């Protein structure tokens, strides 16, 4: 799960390298900071006013979803949900229900490697980063009692959420950004614009290809050409970590221990949606190479590659090269 707010991507996750258009539409680029990260929108349209209107709607979608899903905002919907009494079902917005339903699914299939109830751990590690000291074990033990996918459930018929214990704190950092990208992407397409790229803090969603396709640079210095109609996400700790007592701790928390990961890695994931790619990238970071790739192999339309930071050893799903169109090249 992602822990700290960032004003730039965790590392140069996806450098957007665009080919010149070979068709009549004009290329437009828009930038904004949303959800604490840079958001870039590239689209092709035949009307300047339409392009601006579509991008404004997309940025507004990010802003609206942040007010729902930010655990930094005590007034956000997810923060208010964390304050509800256990035992009762509470109605939530369609967006919050959708992202929490997806989160429960990814927690189930990853055996808890992905878990949005790590909020209590998250707060401890934010303090650790400020104080440069490990969380005290007594506080980790208390946080562990409030962590687990089994501590809450959903009622799909009524779109309601129930907490099974008081004090659970939700952290949607490993999935909310991907969900927001998808919703912003969909908002742009409502304007009839099909050739579009939405990127936020390194995660992205691609529409129809301009000319020869979209070209992106993945974390780990790999350039991929000719992409269209896919999503990608990356997770890792090459920049976001702290060192305490000569031990390096990632900003990514292992839900079962409450500790930051100590095996630095880079995870790249392709999937049909940014929501799926974001959640899988988070889960695979915790699972590690063997279990992570095994999980990715079971996901329709997904492809993944995990690179260990220290020795550059990598493993990938069987469809990785095919997903990259056979056009992945190392950057010299």
N, C-alpha and C positions, 0 to 999 in steps of 0.2 A: 504494500500500500504506500502511496506517496505521502510524504510527511510535511514538508515545508513549503510555504508559498515561494514562488520564484518570479523574478521579473524578466527572466529569459529562460530558454529551454534548458533542461537538465544538462545537456551537452549538445554539440552540434548534431542533433538527431537527424533531421532531414533538411538538407540544404536544397532549396528549390532551384533547379537549373532548367530553364525553359527554352525550347526550340522556337525559332521564328515561325509565326503562323503562315500557313499556305492557303488560307481561305479568306473569304470576304469579311468576316466579323472582326470588329476591333477588340483589341486586348485591353482590359482594365484591371488595375491593381488597387487594393484598398487595405489599409492597416489600422489597427486599433489595439489597445491593451484591454483584455477582458479576462476575468477569472485569474488575474494576477500574472498572465502570460501574454506575449505578443500574439496577435491573431492576424493572419494574412489571408486575403481573399483574392484570387485571380479568376477572372471570368471573361468570356468572349460573348459580345453582344453587338447588335447593330444600332444601338441607341444609347447615348451617354446618360440621359435622364433615367432610363430604365435600369442601366447598370448601377447607378448611384442609389436608386430606390431599393433595388434588390440587396445591395451590400448593407444599406442602413437597416433593413429588416433583419438581416443576418446578425449584425452586431447587437441589435436590440434583443434578439433571441438569446444571445450569450448573457446579456445583462439580466434578462428576466430569469434565466435558469440559475445564474449565480445567486440571485436573491432567494432561490428555493433551496439550493444544495450546498451553500458555503457553510462550513463549520466554524469559520472565523467570525461570521455574523450571528450574533446572539438572537437576532430577530428573524433569521432565515427559517424556512419551513422545517428543514431537517433539524435545526437546533431546537426549535420548539417541540418537535416530535420527541426528542431525547428527554424532554422534561415531563412527558406525560406519565401518568401512573400506570404501573404494570397491571395486566389482567384485562384491560378493556381494549376493544378495537376502536381505532380512531380513523376518521376519514382524512385522506390526503389528496393533493392535486394529482391529476393524471400523469404529469411528468415525474413527480416524486415516486408515485407508485410504480411506474414503468421502470425507472432506473433501479429501484430497490428490488423489484421482481427479478430483473436481470442479474443484479448483484447476488441474490440468493442462489440463482442457478449456477453462477460461476463459482460460488463458494462450495456448492454441492459437488460439482464435477472435479474440483481441484482438491477435495478433501480438506477444505479449510485454509488452503494456501492464500486464497483470496477471501477477505472477510472485512465487511464494512463496519463491524462493531469494534474495531481497533482504536476508536477515538480516545479511550482512556490512556492507552499506550502512547498515542500520538502526542497528547498533551505533556506526558512525562518526557518524551524525547525532544520536544520543542524546548522545554526547560533545560534539558541536558545540553543542548547545543548552545544555549545562552550562557550556562554556568560552566560548561566544559567538564562535566562530571557525569558518571553513569547514574541512572535512576536507582534509588535505594530498593533493595529486594522487597522490603515490606510493601512498597508502593506498586511494584510490579505484580506482586501476589494479589493485591487488591484489584488491580486492573484486570488481571486474568479472570477473576470471578465475573467480570462484566463483559467478557469477550467470548464470542461464539455464535455461529450461525443458528444454533438451536434456541437462542434466547429471544427470538422474535419470529413472527410468522405473518402471513398475508391472507386476506380473504378476497379472492379474485372477483367474486360476484359483486361485491360492494366496494371494491378498491379501498380496502381499509388495512391498517397495520396494527398489530398488537405486540406490545413489549411483554416479556415474561418476567422481567426483573427491573426494579427501579434503578436508575442511574446509568443505563446503557448510553454510550456516546457514539454516534455514527460519524464515520469519516468516509465520504464518497470520493476521496481524492484519486482513487484508482480506476474510476469509471465515469465520473461526472463530465470530465473534459471531452471524452469520446462521445458521450451522449449529446453534449452541446454542439459538437462538430456536426453530428448527424442531423440534428434539428435545424441548425443554420444552413446546412447543405440543402435540406428539403425546402426550407423557406425560399432560398434562391431559385430553386427549380420551379416553384409556384409561379414565377414570373416568366416561365417558358425558356429559361436559360439552362442549357444542358451541359455545356462545356465549362466546368467550374472546378476550382480547387479551394478547399477550406483547410487551413493549417493553423493549429493552436499549440504553441509550446512544443512543437516537434511531432505531434500526432496529426493525421490528416485524412481527408476523404476526397477522392477524385471522381469526376464525372466523365462525360465523353471526352475523347482525346482531341486536343488541338493539333492539327497537322500530323506529325509522326508520333504523337503521344507525349504524355508527361514524363519528365526525367527528374528523378530525385536522388539525393545522396543520403544513404543510410548511415546510422551510427556504425562506427567500425570502418569507415572510409570505403564504402562500396556504392558505386553509382548504378542505378537501375533505370533503363530506358523503356520507352514504348508502353507506359502504363495507362490504363483507363478503367473507370468503373470499379474501383477497389478502395480499400482503406488501409492505413498502416499506422502502427504505433511502435514506440520504442520505450524501453525501461532500462535503467542502469544507474550506476553511482560513480561515474568517472569524475564528476565534479561535486556532487552533493553527498558529502560524508563528513564525519568527524573522527578525530583520532584521540583516544583516551587511554592512558597507560600503555602506549605503543601499539594499541589495537585499533584497527580501522573499522568503523561502524557505518554502514550505509544508511541513507535516509529512508530506505525501504524496510518496513518492519515485518518480521516473521510472526504471524498471529499466534502461533502455538507457544512461542517463547517470550514474546514481547520485546525482543532484542533486534537491533538493526543488523542486517545481514553482514557477514564478515568475509564473504567470498565475492569480490567485485566481478561483475559481469555486465555484458551488453546484450539485451534481448531485442530483436526485431521481429515484428509480427505483421503479416498481411491477413486481412479478413474482409468479408463482405461489408461490414459496417465498422465505423470507428468505435462504437460502443464495445463491440466484440473484441476488436484489436486491442483497445486500451485495457480491458479487464484481463485478457489473456496475457498481455505483456507483463502486467503486474503479478499475475499468478505464476507465470513461468520463472520470473526472477526469484521467487521464493522457493519454488520446487527444485530448481537446479537443472542441469543439462539432461540427465537421464529421464527423470520423472516429467520434466517440463516438455520435452520433445514428445514423449509418449502421450501426454495429454493433447498436445497440439495435433498429433496424428489422428485423433478421434474427432476433430472438429471440421465439419464440412466447410470447404471453401477457405480454410485457414492454412497458412504456411508460416514457419518460424525458424529462426536461427539464433542460437545462444553462443556468445563468444566470451570466454574467460579473459578477464582483463590482464592478468599477470603473464600468462604464457601464450595468449592468443589462440588457444585450442578452441575449436568450434564444432558444434554439431547442428544439424538442420533436419527438417522434415524431408521426407522423400520427394515432396512436390515443390521444394524451395526453388530449384533452378527453373522448373516449368513455370511457376508463378511469376518469377522474375523475367519470364520470356526468353530465358537463355541469354539475356543481354546484360547480366550483372558483371561489372568489371571493377577491379580494385583501383582506387585512385592512387596514383604515384606521388 
